[in-house]
Amino acid sequence: MWRHFCTVEKTVLSNKEGQSCNWCDAEEKTEACYQGLYWAYPLRKYMRWPEYMEYHYWESKNNS
Ligand SMILES: [Zn+2]
């Protein structure tokens, strides 16, 4: 399984290995580049890439 933040579903989704997302055109190989932890600010917390994407998505919604 691989995970990504889906901008269509607006949530973190799990997808089967070797399959692209049903909702958007996210692919496992593209998401696989984003390994490790990312520093979320102003939350001041390390997050995995899908959660980091989700956090910034809602953060930018709140600011607009
Ligand atoms: Zn998706």
N, CA, C, O and the ligand as a Tripos MOL2 file, in Angstrom:
@<TRIPOS>MOLECULE
protein
  257   255    65     0     0
PROTEIN
NO_CHARGES

@<TRIPOS>ATOM
      1 N           0.8430   -1.2040    0.0000 N.3       1 MET1
      2 CA          0.0000    0.0000    0.0000 C.3       1 MET1
      3 C           0.8790    1.2540    0.0000 C.2       1 MET1
      4 O           1.9680    1.2630    0.5730 O.2       1 MET1
      5 N           0.3990    2.2840   -0.6340 N.am      2 TRP2
      6 CA          1.0790    3.5810   -0.5880 C.3       2 TRP2
      7 C           0.0190    4.6390   -0.3360 C.2       2 TRP2
      8 O          -1.1430    4.4740   -0.7070 O.2       2 TRP2
      9 N           0.4270    5.7130    0.2910 N.am      3 ARG3
     10 CA         -0.5260    6.7310    0.7120 C.3       3 ARG3
     11 C          -0.2100    8.0700    0.0770 C.2       3 ARG3
     12 O           0.9460    8.3840   -0.2040 O.2       3 ARG3
     13 N          -1.2490    8.8520   -0.1440 N.am      4 HIS4
     14 CA         -1.0610   10.2110   -0.6480 C.3       4 HIS4
     15 C          -2.2320   11.0740   -0.2170 C.2       4 HIS4
     16 O          -3.3120   10.5750    0.0990 O.2       4 HIS4
     17 N          -1.9970   12.3710   -0.2100 N.am      5 PHE5
     18 CA         -3.1090   13.2810    0.0530 C.3       5 PHE5
     19 C          -3.8010   13.5490   -1.2670 C.2       5 PHE5
     20 O          -3.2050   14.0830   -2.2020 O.2       5 PHE5
     21 N          -5.0840   13.1650   -1.3300 N.am      6 CYS6
     22 CA         -5.8430   13.2990   -2.5700 C.3       6 CYS6
     23 C          -6.5640   14.6370   -2.5820 C.2       6 CYS6
     24 O          -7.3840   14.9180   -1.7070 O.2       6 CYS6
     25 N          -6.2570   15.4560   -3.5720 N.am      7 THR7
     26 CA         -6.8730   16.7810   -3.6410 C.3       7 THR7
     27 C          -8.3220   16.7030   -4.1330 C.2       7 THR7
     28 O          -9.0780   17.6650   -3.9940 O.2       7 THR7
     29 N          -8.7040   15.5680   -4.7020 N.am      8 VAL8
     30 CA        -10.0950   15.3790   -5.1400 C.3       8 VAL8
     31 C         -10.9660   14.9840   -3.9450 C.2       8 VAL8
     32 O         -12.0260   15.5670   -3.7120 O.2       8 VAL8
     33 N         -10.5020   13.9930   -3.2000 N.am      9 GLU9
     34 CA        -11.2280   13.5130   -2.0240 C.3       9 GLU9
     35 C         -10.9590   14.3560   -0.7730 C.2       9 GLU9
     36 O         -11.6780   14.2550    0.2210 O.2       9 GLU9
     37 N          -9.9130   15.1870   -0.8380 N.am     10 LYS10
     38 CA         -9.5180   16.0630    0.2690 C.3      10 LYS10
     39 C          -9.2270   15.2900    1.5530 C.2      10 LYS10
     40 O          -9.5710   15.7280    2.6510 O.2      10 LYS10
     41 N          -8.5980   14.1540    1.3960 N.am     11 THR11
     42 CA         -8.1870   13.3510    2.5390 C.3      11 THR11
     43 C          -7.0080   12.4720    2.1380 C.2      11 THR11
     44 O          -6.6850   12.3560    0.9560 O.2      11 THR11
     45 N          -6.3670   11.8510    3.1300 N.am     12 VAL12
     46 CA         -5.2660   10.9390    2.8380 C.3      12 VAL12
     47 C          -5.8350    9.5750    2.4850 C.2      12 VAL12
     48 O          -6.5830    8.9850    3.2660 O.2      12 VAL12
     49 N          -5.4830    9.0810    1.3200 N.am     13 LEU13
     50 CA         -6.0090    7.8080    0.8390 C.3      13 LEU13
     51 C          -4.8930    6.7760    0.7140 C.2      13 LEU13
     52 O          -3.7420    7.1200    0.4450 O.2      13 LEU13
     53 N          -5.2440    5.5130    0.9120 N.am     14 SER14
     54 CA         -4.3290    4.4020    0.6550 C.3      14 SER14
     55 C          -4.6850    3.7650   -0.6750 C.2      14 SER14
     56 O          -5.8590    3.5670   -0.9890 O.2      14 SER14
     57 N          -3.6710    3.4500   -1.4440 N.am     15 ASN15
     58 CA         -3.8860    2.8010   -2.7270 C.3      15 ASN15
     59 C          -3.0830    1.5160   -2.8100 C.2      15 ASN15
     60 O          -2.0570    1.3670   -2.1470 O.2      15 ASN15
     61 N          -3.5530    0.6050   -3.6180 N.am     16 LYS16
     62 CA         -2.8430   -0.6470   -3.8150 C.3      16 LYS16
     63 C          -1.5410   -0.4110   -4.5560 C.2      16 LYS16
     64 O          -1.4430    0.4780   -5.4020 O.2      16 LYS16
     65 N          -0.5360   -1.2230   -4.2250 N.am     17 GLU17
     66 CA          0.7510   -1.1180   -4.8990 C.3      17 GLU17
     67 C           0.5970   -1.3600   -6.3910 C.2      17 GLU17
     68 O          -0.1000   -2.2790   -6.8220 O.2      17 GLU17
     69 N           1.2560   -0.5240   -7.1590 N.am     18 GLY18
     70 CA          1.2120   -0.6540   -8.6040 C.3      18 GLY18
     71 C          -0.0180   -0.0200   -9.2430 C.2      18 GLY18
     72 O          -0.1380    0.0100  -10.4680 O.2      18 GLY18
     73 N          -0.9400    0.4910   -8.4110 N.am     19 GLN19
     74 CA         -2.1390    1.1390   -8.9380 C.3      19 GLN19
     75 C          -2.0850    2.6290   -8.6850 C.2      19 GLN19
     76 O          -1.6360    3.0740   -7.6290 O.2      19 GLN19
     77 N          -2.5490    3.4040   -9.6640 N.am     20 SER20
     78 CA         -2.6480    4.8380   -9.4450 C.3      20 SER20
     79 C          -3.9750    5.1350   -8.7540 C.2      20 SER20
     80 O          -4.8630    4.2840   -8.6950 O.2      20 SER20
     81 N          -4.0950    6.3390   -8.2400 N.am     21 CYS21
     82 CA         -5.2980    6.7340   -7.5020 C.3      21 CYS21
     83 C          -6.5290    6.7340   -8.4090 C.2      21 CYS21
     84 O          -6.4540    7.1370   -9.5700 O.2      21 CYS21
     85 N          -7.6610    6.2800   -7.8700 N.am     22 ASN22
     86 CA         -8.9160    6.2800   -8.6200 C.3      22 ASN22
     87 C          -9.4690    7.6830   -8.8220 C.2      22 ASN22
     88 O         -10.2270    7.9310   -9.7600 O.2      22 ASN22
     89 N          -9.0890    8.5950   -7.9420 N.am     23 TRP23
     90 CA         -9.7080    9.9320   -7.9150 C.3      23 TRP23
     91 C          -8.8890   10.9750   -8.6630 C.2      23 TRP23
     92 O          -9.4220   11.7450   -9.4620 O.2      23 TRP23
     93 N          -7.5910   10.9900   -8.3950 N.am     24 CYS24
     94 CA         -6.7300   11.9280   -9.0990 C.3      24 CYS24
     95 C          -5.7020   11.1120   -9.8880 C.2      24 CYS24
     96 O          -5.8350    9.8900   -9.9700 O.2      24 CYS24
     97 N          -4.6950   11.7450  -10.4640 N.am     25 ASP25
     98 CA         -3.7390   10.9810  -11.2630 C.3      25 ASP25
     99 C          -2.4370   10.6990  -10.5110 C.2      25 ASP25
    100 O          -1.3880   10.4940  -11.1220 O.2      25 ASP25
    101 N          -2.5180   10.6940   -9.1710 N.am     26 ALA26
    102 CA         -1.3290   10.3860   -8.3670 C.3      26 ALA26
    103 C          -0.8680    8.9620   -8.6170 C.2      26 ALA26
    104 O          -1.6810    8.0450   -8.7380 O.2      26 ALA26
    105 N           0.4490    8.7860   -8.6940 N.am     27 GLU27
    106 CA          1.0280    7.4670   -8.9120 C.3      27 GLU27
    107 C           2.0140    7.1350   -7.8070 C.2      27 GLU27
    108 O           2.6210    8.0190   -7.2030 O.2      27 GLU27
    109 N           2.1600    5.8490   -7.5580 N.am     28 GLU28
    110 CA          3.0580    5.3860   -6.5050 C.3      28 GLU28
    111 C           4.4830    5.8890   -6.7200 C.2      28 GLU28
    112 O           5.1360    6.3290   -5.7740 O.2      28 GLU28
    113 N           4.9620    5.8270   -7.9480 N.am     29 LYS29
    114 CA          6.3600    6.1800   -8.2010 C.3      29 LYS29
    115 C           6.6250    7.6720   -7.9790 C.2      29 LYS29
    116 O           7.7320    8.0540   -7.6010 O.2      29 LYS29
    117 N           5.6290    8.5040   -8.2090 N.am     30 THR30
    118 CA          5.8070    9.9410   -7.9660 C.3      30 THR30
    119 C           5.8230   10.2280   -6.4740 C.2      30 THR30
    120 O           6.6410   11.0120   -5.9930 O.2      30 THR30
    121 N           4.9150    9.5920   -5.7430 N.am     31 GLU31
    122 CA          4.8260    9.7970   -4.3040 C.3      31 GLU31
    123 C           6.0200    9.1960   -3.5710 C.2      31 GLU31
    124 O           6.3960    9.6710   -2.4990 O.2      31 GLU31
    125 N           6.6130    8.1590   -4.1410 N.am     32 ALA32
    126 CA          7.7390    7.4790   -3.5070 C.3      32 ALA32
    127 C           8.9570    8.3860   -3.3510 C.2      32 ALA32
    128 O           9.8370    8.1000   -2.5400 O.2      32 ALA32
    129 N           9.0170    9.4680   -4.1110 N.am     33 CYS33
    130 CA         10.1100   10.4410   -3.9950 C.3      33 CYS33
    131 C          10.0720   11.1580   -2.6550 C.2      33 CYS33
    132 O          11.1050   11.5980   -2.1500 O.2      33 CYS33
    133 N           8.8880   11.2740   -2.0830 N.am     34 TYR34
    134 CA          8.7130   12.0710   -0.8670 C.3      34 TYR34
    135 C           8.7730   11.2050    0.3760 C.2      34 TYR34
    136 O           7.7710   10.9970    1.0600 O.2      34 TYR34
    137 N           9.9740   10.7020    0.6540 N.am     35 GLN35
    138 CA         10.1760    9.9000    1.8490 C.3      35 GLN35
    139 C          10.6080   10.8030    2.9970 C.2      35 GLN35
    140 O          11.0100   11.9480    2.7870 O.2      35 GLN35
    141 N          10.5200   10.2700    4.2090 N.am     36 GLY36
    142 CA         11.0160   11.0090    5.3660 C.3      36 GLY36
    143 C           9.9760   11.9080    5.9930 C.2      36 GLY36
    144 O           8.7790   11.7990    5.7240 O.2      36 GLY36
    145 N          10.4690   12.8060    6.8440 N.am     37 LEU37
    146 CA          9.5820   13.6590    7.6160 C.3      37 LEU37
    147 C           9.7260   15.1110    7.1730 C.2      37 LEU37
    148 O          10.8080   15.5520    6.7850 O.2      37 LEU37
    149 N           8.6380   15.8330    7.2360 N.am     38 TYR38
    150 CA          8.6110   17.2320    6.8240 C.3      38 TYR38
    151 C           8.1580   18.1020    7.9840 C.2      38 TYR38
    152 O           7.2320   17.7580    8.7170 O.2      38 TYR38
    153 N           8.8220   19.2190    8.1310 N.am     39 TRP39
    154 CA          8.5380   20.1410    9.2350 C.3      39 TRP39
    155 C           7.3500   21.0290    8.8780 C.2      39 TRP39
    156 O           7.4010   21.8280    7.9430 O.2      39 TRP39
    157 N           6.2840   20.8640    9.6510 N.am     40 ALA40
    158 CA          5.0790   21.6580    9.4120 C.3      40 ALA40
    159 C           5.1020   22.8980   10.3060 C.2      40 ALA40
    160 O           5.2750   22.8030   11.5210 O.2      40 ALA40
    161 N           4.9260   24.0430    9.6890 N.am     41 TYR41
    162 CA          4.8940   25.3050   10.4100 C.3      41 TYR41
    163 C           3.6130   26.0480   10.0140 C.2      41 TYR41
    164 O           3.2910   26.0810    8.8260 O.2      41 TYR41
    165 N           2.8770   26.6370   10.9400 N.am     42 PRO42
    166 CA          3.1860   26.8980   12.3650 C.3      42 PRO42
    167 C           2.8170   25.7730   13.3420 C.2      42 PRO42
    168 O           2.8040   25.9980   14.5520 O.2      42 PRO42
    169 N           2.5290   24.6150   12.8590 N.am     43 LEU43
    170 CA          2.1700   23.5050   13.7420 C.3      43 LEU43
    171 C           3.3500   23.0580   14.6140 C.2      43 LEU43
    172 O           3.1510   22.5330   15.7090 O.2      43 LEU43
    173 N           4.5980   23.2730   14.1160 N.am     44 ARG44
    174 CA          5.8230   22.8720   14.8250 C.3      44 ARG44
    175 C           5.8520   21.3750   15.1060 C.2      44 ARG44
    176 O           5.9970   20.9430   16.2490 O.2      44 ARG44
    177 N           5.7150   20.6160   14.0680 N.am     45 LYS45
    178 CA          5.6490   19.1750   14.1990 C.3      45 LYS45
    179 C           6.1510   18.5370   12.9070 C.2      45 LYS45
    180 O           5.9050   19.0490   11.8150 O.2      45 LYS45
    181 N           6.8580   17.4110   13.0420 N.am     46 TYR46
    182 CA          7.2740   16.6650   11.8610 C.3      46 TYR46
    183 C           6.1270   15.7760   11.3980 C.2      46 TYR46
    184 O           5.4540   15.1380   12.2070 O.2      46 TYR46
    185 N           5.9170   15.7430   10.0950 N.am     47 MET47
    186 CA          4.8390   14.9390    9.5390 C.3      47 MET47
    187 C           5.3300   14.1520    8.3420 C.2      47 MET47
    188 O           6.3010   14.5240    7.6840 O.2      47 MET47
    189 N           4.6410   13.0600    8.0760 N.am     48 ARG48
    190 CA          4.8580   12.3180    6.8350 C.3      48 ARG48
    191 C           4.2660   13.1290    5.6860 C.2      48 ARG48
    192 O           3.3820   13.9630    5.8790 O.2      48 ARG48
    193 N           4.7720   12.8650    4.5070 N.am     49 TRP49
    194 CA          4.3730   13.6480    3.3340 C.3      49 TRP49
    195 C           2.8480   13.7680    3.1180 C.2      49 TRP49
    196 O           2.3630   14.8800    2.9120 O.2      49 TRP49
    197 N           2.0760   12.6630    3.1590 N.am     50 PRO50
    198 CA          0.6350   12.8090    2.9210 C.3      50 PRO50
    199 C          -0.0530   13.7120    3.9370 C.2      50 PRO50
    200 O          -0.9060   14.5260    3.5830 O.2      50 PRO50
    201 N           0.3340   13.5560    5.2230 N.am     51 GLU51
    202 CA         -0.2540   14.4020    6.2650 C.3      51 GLU51
    203 C           0.2040   15.8510    6.1240 C.2      51 GLU51
    204 O          -0.5470   16.7880    6.3920 O.2      51 GLU51
    205 N           1.4480   16.0080    5.7000 N.am     52 TYR52
    206 CA          1.9980   17.3460    5.4840 C.3      52 TYR52
    207 C           1.2380   18.0620    4.3640 C.2      52 TYR52
    208 O           0.9200   19.2450    4.4810 O.2      52 TYR52
    209 N           0.9520   17.3460    3.2910 N.am     53 MET53
    210 CA          0.1770   17.8910    2.1810 C.3      53 MET53
    211 C          -1.2270   18.2680    2.6340 C.2      53 MET53
    212 O          -1.7610   19.3140    2.2650 O.2      53 MET53
    213 N          -1.8170   17.3790    3.4530 N.am     54 GLU54
    214 CA         -3.1660   17.6200    3.9550 C.3      54 GLU54
    215 C          -3.1860   18.8680    4.8350 C.2      54 GLU54
    216 O          -4.0740   19.7140    4.7200 O.2      54 GLU54
    217 N          -2.1880   18.9640    5.7190 N.am     55 TYR55
    218 CA         -2.0860   20.1060    6.6230 C.3      55 TYR55
    219 C          -2.0050   21.4120    5.8370 C.2      55 TYR55
    220 O          -2.7200   22.3670    6.1400 O.2      55 TYR55
    221 N          -1.1430   21.4520    4.8390 N.am     56 HIS56
    222 CA         -0.9730   22.6750    4.0540 C.3      56 HIS56
    223 C          -2.1760   22.9900    3.1850 C.2      56 HIS56
    224 O          -2.4680   24.1520    2.9050 O.2      56 HIS56
    225 N          -2.8640   21.9540    2.7670 N.am     57 TYR57
    226 CA         -4.0810   22.1720    1.9800 C.3      57 TYR57
    227 C          -5.1100   22.9520    2.8000 C.2      57 TYR57
    228 O          -5.6390   23.9650    2.3430 O.2      57 TYR57
    229 N          -5.3880   22.4760    4.0070 N.am     58 TRP58
    230 CA         -6.3810   23.1340    4.8600 C.3      58 TRP58
    231 C          -5.8720   24.4520    5.4070 C.2      58 TRP58
    232 O          -6.6460   25.3860    5.6150 O.2      58 TRP58
    233 N          -4.5690   24.5280    5.6410 N.am     59 GLU59
    234 CA         -3.9600   25.7700    6.1140 C.3      59 GLU59
    235 C          -4.1550   26.8780    5.0820 C.2      59 GLU59
    236 O          -4.4910   28.0050    5.4450 O.2      59 GLU59
    237 N          -3.9510   26.5780    3.8230 N.am     60 SER60
    238 CA         -4.1140   27.5990    2.7870 C.3      60 SER60
    239 C          -5.5890   27.9240    2.5680 C.2      60 SER60
    240 O          -5.9200   29.0470    2.1880 O.2      60 SER60
    241 N          -6.4770   26.9640    2.8010 N.am     61 LYS61
    242 CA         -7.9200   27.2290    2.7080 C.3      61 LYS61
    243 C          -8.3430   28.2050    3.7840 C.2      61 LYS61
    244 O          -9.1240   29.1220    3.5310 O.2      61 LYS61
    245 N          -7.8210   28.0050    4.9960 N.am     62 ASN62
    246 CA         -8.1810   28.8490    6.1270 C.3      62 ASN62
    247 C          -7.6860   30.2700    5.9550 C.2      62 ASN62
    248 O          -8.2980   31.2130    6.4570 O.2      62 ASN62
    249 N          -6.5770   30.4260    5.2460 N.am     63 ASN63
    250 CA         -5.9870   31.7410    5.0830 C.3      63 ASN63
    251 C          -6.6060   32.5460    3.9430 C.2      63 ASN63
    252 O          -6.3830   33.7520    3.8440 O.2      63 ASN63
    253 N          -7.3660   31.8960    3.0980 N.am     64 SER64
    254 CA         -7.9440   32.6160    1.9600 C.3      64 SER64
    255 C          -9.3720   33.0400    2.2030 C.2      64 SER64
    256 O          -9.9910   33.6550    1.3350 O.2      64 SER64
    257 ZN         -5.7530   10.8140   -5.3370 Zn       65 ZN65
@<TRIPOS>BOND
     1     1     2 1
     2     2     3 1
     3     3     4 2
     4     3     5 am
     5     5     6 1
     6     6     7 1
     7     7     8 2
     8     7     9 am
     9     9    10 1
    10    10    11 1
    11    11    12 2
    12    11    13 am
    13    13    14 1
    14    14    15 1
    15    15    16 2
    16    15    17 am
    17    17    18 1
    18    18    19 1
    19    19    20 2
    20    19    21 am
    21    21    22 1
    22    22    23 1
    23    23    24 2
    24    23    25 am
    25    25    26 1
    26    26    27 1
    27    27    28 2
    28    27    29 am
    29    29    30 1
    30    30    31 1
    31    31    32 2
    32    31    33 am
    33    33    34 1
    34    34    35 1
    35    35    36 2
    36    35    37 am
    37    37    38 1
    38    38    39 1
    39    39    40 2
    40    39    41 am
    41    41    42 1
    42    42    43 1
    43    43    44 2
    44    43    45 am
    45    45    46 1
    46    46    47 1
    47    47    48 2
    48    47    49 am
    49    49    50 1
    50    50    51 1
    51    51    52 2
    52    51    53 am
    53    53    54 1
    54    54    55 1
    55    55    56 2
    56    55    57 am
    57    57    58 1
    58    58    59 1
    59    59    60 2
    60    59    61 am
    61    61    62 1
    62    62    63 1
    63    63    64 2
    64    63    65 am
    65    65    66 1
    66    66    67 1
    67    67    68 2
    68    67    69 am
    69    69    70 1
    70    70    71 1
    71    71    72 2
    72    71    73 am
    73    73    74 1
    74    74    75 1
    75    75    76 2
    76    75    77 am
    77    77    78 1
    78    78    79 1
    79    79    80 2
    80    79    81 am
    81    81    82 1
    82    82    83 1
    83    83    84 2
    84    83    85 am
    85    85    86 1
    86    86    87 1
    87    87    88 2
    88    87    89 am
    89    89    90 1
    90    90    91 1
    91    91    92 2
    92    91    93 am
    93    93    94 1
    94    94    95 1
    95    95    96 2
    96    95    97 am
    97    97    98 1
    98    98    99 1
    99    99   100 2
   100    99   101 am
   101   101   102 1
   102   102   103 1
   103   103   104 2
   104   103   105 am
   105   105   106 1
   106   106   107 1
   107   107   108 2
   108   107   109 am
   109   109   110 1
   110   110   111 1
   111   111   112 2
   112   111   113 am
   113   113   114 1
   114   114   115 1
   115   115   116 2
   116   115   117 am
   117   117   118 1
   118   118   119 1
   119   119   120 2
   120   119   121 am
   121   121   122 1
   122   122   123 1
   123   123   124 2
   124   123   125 am
   125   125   126 1
   126   126   127 1
   127   127   128 2
   128   127   129 am
   129   129   130 1
   130   130   131 1
   131   131   132 2
   132   131   133 am
   133   133   134 1
   134   134   135 1
   135   135   136 2
   136   135   137 am
   137   137   138 1
   138   138   139 1
   139   139   140 2
   140   139   141 am
   141   141   142 1
   142   142   143 1
   143   143   144 2
   144   143   145 am
   145   145   146 1
   146   146   147 1
   147   147   148 2
   148   147   149 am
   149   149   150 1
   150   150   151 1
   151   151   152 2
   152   151   153 am
   153   153   154 1
   154   154   155 1
   155   155   156 2
   156   155   157 am
   157   157   158 1
   158   158   159 1
   159   159   160 2
   160   159   161 am
   161   161   162 1
   162   162   163 1
   163   163   164 2
   164   163   165 am
   165   165   166 1
   166   166   167 1
   167   167   168 2
   168   167   169 am
   169   169   170 1
   170   170   171 1
   171   171   172 2
   172   171   173 am
   173   173   174 1
   174   174   175 1
   175   175   176 2
   176   175   177 am
   177   177   178 1
   178   178   179 1
   179   179   180 2
   180   179   181 am
   181   181   182 1
   182   182   183 1
   183   183   184 2
   184   183   185 am
   185   185   186 1
   186   186   187 1
   187   187   188 2
   188   187   189 am
   189   189   190 1
   190   190   191 1
   191   191   192 2
   192   191   193 am
   193   193   194 1
   194   194   195 1
   195   195   196 2
   196   195   197 am
   197   197   198 1
   198   198   199 1
   199   199   200 2
   200   199   201 am
   201   201   202 1
   202   202   203 1
   203   203   204 2
   204   203   205 am
   205   205   206 1
   206   206   207 1
   207   207   208 2
   208   207   209 am
   209   209   210 1
   210   210   211 1
   211   211   212 2
   212   211   213 am
   213   213   214 1
   214   214   215 1
   215   215   216 2
   216   215   217 am
   217   217   218 1
   218   218   219 1
   219   219   220 2
   220   219   221 am
   221   221   222 1
   222   222   223 1
   223   223   224 2
   224   223   225 am
   225   225   226 1
   226   226   227 1
   227   227   228 2
   228   227   229 am
   229   229   230 1
   230   230   231 1
   231   231   232 2
   232   231   233 am
   233   233   234 1
   234   234   235 1
   235   235   236 2
   236   235   237 am
   237   237   238 1
   238   238   239 1
   239   239   240 2
   240   239   241 am
   241   241   242 1
   242   242   243 1
   243   243   244 2
   244   243   245 am
   245   245   246 1
   246   246   247 1
   247   247   248 2
   248   247   249 am
   249   249   250 1
   250   250   251 1
   251   251   252 2
   252   251   253 am
   253   253   254 1
   254   254   255 1
   255   255   256 2
@<TRIPOS>SUBSTRUCTURE
     1 MET1         2 RESIDUE 1 A MET
     2 TRP2         6 RESIDUE 1 A TRP
     3 ARG3        10 RESIDUE 1 A ARG
     4 HIS4        14 RESIDUE 1 A HIS
     5 PHE5        18 RESIDUE 1 A PHE
     6 CYS6        22 RESIDUE 1 A CYS
     7 THR7        26 RESIDUE 1 A THR
     8 VAL8        30 RESIDUE 1 A VAL
     9 GLU9        34 RESIDUE 1 A GLU
    10 LYS10       38 RESIDUE 1 A LYS
    11 THR11       42 RESIDUE 1 A THR
    12 VAL12       46 RESIDUE 1 A VAL
    13 LEU13       50 RESIDUE 1 A LEU
    14 SER14       54 RESIDUE 1 A SER
    15 ASN15       58 RESIDUE 1 A ASN
    16 LYS16       62 RESIDUE 1 A LYS
    17 GLU17       66 RESIDUE 1 A GLU
    18 GLY18       70 RESIDUE 1 A GLY
    19 GLN19       74 RESIDUE 1 A GLN
    20 SER20       78 RESIDUE 1 A SER
    21 CYS21       82 RESIDUE 1 A CYS
    22 ASN22       86 RESIDUE 1 A ASN
    23 TRP23       90 RESIDUE 1 A TRP
    24 CYS24       94 RESIDUE 1 A CYS
    25 ASP25       98 RESIDUE 1 A ASP
    26 ALA26      102 RESIDUE 1 A ALA
    27 GLU27      106 RESIDUE 1 A GLU
    28 GLU28      110 RESIDUE 1 A GLU
    29 LYS29      114 RESIDUE 1 A LYS
    30 THR30      118 RESIDUE 1 A THR
    31 GLU31      122 RESIDUE 1 A GLU
    32 ALA32      126 RESIDUE 1 A ALA
    33 CYS33      130 RESIDUE 1 A CYS
    34 TYR34      134 RESIDUE 1 A TYR
    35 GLN35      138 RESIDUE 1 A GLN
    36 GLY36      142 RESIDUE 1 A GLY
    37 LEU37      146 RESIDUE 1 A LEU
    38 TYR38      150 RESIDUE 1 A TYR
    39 TRP39      154 RESIDUE 1 A TRP
    40 ALA40      158 RESIDUE 1 A ALA
    41 TYR41      162 RESIDUE 1 A TYR
    42 PRO42      166 RESIDUE 1 A PRO
    43 LEU43      170 RESIDUE 1 A LEU
    44 ARG44      174 RESIDUE 1 A ARG
    45 LYS45      178 RESIDUE 1 A LYS
    46 TYR46      182 RESIDUE 1 A TYR
    47 MET47      186 RESIDUE 1 A MET
    48 ARG48      190 RESIDUE 1 A ARG
    49 TRP49      194 RESIDUE 1 A TRP
    50 PRO50      198 RESIDUE 1 A PRO
    51 GLU51      202 RESIDUE 1 A GLU
    52 TYR52      206 RESIDUE 1 A TYR
    53 MET53      210 RESIDUE 1 A MET
    54 GLU54      214 RESIDUE 1 A GLU
    55 TYR55      218 RESIDUE 1 A TYR
    56 HIS56      222 RESIDUE 1 A HIS
    57 TYR57      226 RESIDUE 1 A TYR
    58 TRP58      230 RESIDUE 1 A TRP
    59 GLU59      234 RESIDUE 1 A GLU
    60 SER60      238 RESIDUE 1 A SER
    61 LYS61      242 RESIDUE 1 A LYS
    62 ASN62      246 RESIDUE 1 A ASN
    63 ASN63      250 RESIDUE 1 A ASN
    64 SER64      254 RESIDUE 1 A SER
    65 ZN65       257 GROUP 0 **** ****
